[in-house]
Amino acid sequence: MRTLSHHGLAAWLACGLLALAAPLAAHADSNNLQPRNELKVYTEECGSCHLAYPPGLLPAASWKRMMGTLDNHYGDDASLDAATVQQISTWLQTNAGTYKKVRRDPTPPPDDRITRSAWFEREHRDVDTPKVWKHASVRSAANCIACHSAADKGNFDERSLRFPKGLDERYRTAFQGD
């Protein structure tokens, strides 16, 4: 009977640990984008006006620019005290661009808008944008929770899609996934 040497045992354990870690790595690229180290002040401050978007939806450079121009945040004054800006900005940049679709795009989206990113446009190519985005139950492409029922938890999985109330049935095919 053959016995494992110390090095052989170490290699066997390393392979075993890698096999156990694979599902965790897969989770990092799944549609659940909520960082494990949630920042309560981000959810409170940014989430008071809109969905507190998961930081993985934009590259770090976009978050840095956005946090540096809060006095004119897409037409609104979203100014915060310097310490809060620093805390949120650091957290956003640390957790930015982790989503595989964001990493694949070579440049930040125009105006640092999630809805203008190449991956967003690819994912929503089947949505009749002028009609759907402007519908009363949706209001805009930035209102993720209108269709992604778990967007507030960072989950954008197609299984959690819901057809917006009152939207004409002819648009339902865009909600059936690829």
Helices and strands as residue ranges (DSSP letters): H 6-28, H 40-46, G 55-57, H 60-68, G 70-72, H 82-94, H 100-104, G 110-112, G 114-116, H 118-123, H 129-134, G 144-146, G 151-153, G 158-160, G 169-175
